Amino acid sequence: MITTKVGPGRDPSGRWLPHATPEQLRGQIEDGCE
């Protein structure tokens, strides 16, 4: 089984980043599988 966590992120100051695009979410998944 492979699990991964994707979703909103925070900038260096702790503020929430804008909504992620589908491409950014896919990138998070691919980064998590390396």
Stockholm file with secondary structure:
# STOCKHOLM 1.0

chainA/1-34         MITTKVGPGRDPSGRWLPHATPEQLRGQIEDGCE
#=GR chainA/1-34 SS CCCCCCCCCBCTTSCBCCCCCHHHHHHHHHHHTC
#=GC SS_cons        CCCCCCCCCBCTTSCBCCCCCHHHHHHHHHHHTC
//
